[in-house]
């Protein structure tokens, strides 16, 4: 007889509690989208890219652009893989369309 069906000395049936473990939801990996400095892309174009593709206001876009200019690289934002990949592609396509060598990359945070 299984334990579930046996009766204890006092006549009660044994009880088995079954617990289900729920899988933990893992947060997605996040990726930084970066713009790299070059000697050819106009500063105004970089500001425009930051406003258009990263929804930065003019002040924030200018600050990021100057950071890129002085430090060689600047962060545009942090996104999930798919969003970061899309933004990088959009920026690169837009830069090529306007004949600028601007580089935009993503790196795991």
C-alpha positions in Angstrom: 0.0 0.0 0.0 1.3 3.5 -0.7 1.8 6.0 2.1 -1.2 8.0 0.8 -3.6 5.2 1.5 -2.4 4.0 4.8 -4.1 4.9 8.0 -2.2 6.2 11.0 -2.9 4.6 14.4 -5.5 7.2 15.1 -7.4 6.4 11.9 -6.5 9.6 9.9 -5.3 9.2 6.3 -1.7 10.4 5.6 -1.5 13.7 3.6 1.0 14.4 1.0 1.7 18.0 0.0 2.9 18.5 -3.6 4.7 21.8 -4.3 5.3 23.0 -7.8 8.5 25.0 -8.4 7.9 27.8 -10.7 10.8 28.6 -13.0 12.5 32.0 -12.1 12.0 34.6 -14.8 15.4 35.8 -15.8 15.9 39.4 -16.8 17.1 39.8 -20.3 20.7 40.8 -20.9 21.1 44.5 -21.5 23.4 46.1 -24.2 24.9 49.5 -24.3 24.7 51.3 -27.7 27.8 53.4 -28.3 28.8 56.0 -30.9 32.4 56.1 -31.9 34.3 59.3 -32.8 35.7 59.9 -36.2 37.3 62.9 -37.9 34.7 63.3 -40.6 31.1 63.1 -39.3 29.9 66.6 -38.5 28.9 67.3 -34.9 25.5 68.5 -36.0 24.8 65.1 -37.7 25.7 63.2 -34.5 23.3 65.5 -32.5 20.6 64.8 -35.1 21.2 61.0 -34.8 20.9 61.1 -31.0 17.7 63.1 -31.2 16.1 61.0 -33.9 17.0 57.5 -32.9 17.5 57.8 -29.2 14.9 60.4 -28.3 17.4 62.8 -26.7 16.6 66.4 -26.3 19.0 68.9 -27.9 20.9 69.5 -24.6 21.5 65.8 -23.9 22.3 65.1 -27.5 24.9 67.9 -27.5 26.4 66.7 -24.2 26.7 63.1 -25.5 28.2 64.3 -28.8 30.8 66.3 -27.0 31.6 63.4 -24.8 32.2 61.3 -28.0 34.3 64.1 -29.5 36.5 64.4 -26.4 36.7 60.7 -25.3 36.3 58.8 -28.5 33.1 57.0 -27.5 29.8 57.8 -25.9 26.8 55.9 -24.7 23.5 56.5 -26.4 21.4 54.2 -24.2 21.0 50.7 -22.8 18.5 48.3 -24.3 17.6 44.6 -24.7 19.5 42.8 -27.5 16.9 43.2 -30.2 16.3 46.9 -29.5 20.0 47.6 -29.4 20.6 45.7 -32.6 17.9 47.6 -34.3 19.2 51.0 -33.2 22.7 50.2 -34.3 21.4 49.1 -37.8 19.2 52.2 -38.1 22.1 54.6 -37.2 24.6 52.8 -39.5 22.1 52.8 -42.4 21.2 56.5 -41.8 24.9 57.5 -41.7 25.7 55.6 -44.9 22.7 57.1 -46.6 24.2 60.6 -45.8 27.7 59.5 -46.7 29.2 59.7 -43.2 31.6 57.1 -41.7 29.9 57.3 -38.3 30.2 54.0 -36.4 27.6 52.7 -33.9 28.2 49.5 -31.9 26.6 47.6 -29.1 28.3 45.8 -26.2 26.9 43.6 -23.4 26.5 45.6 -20.2 
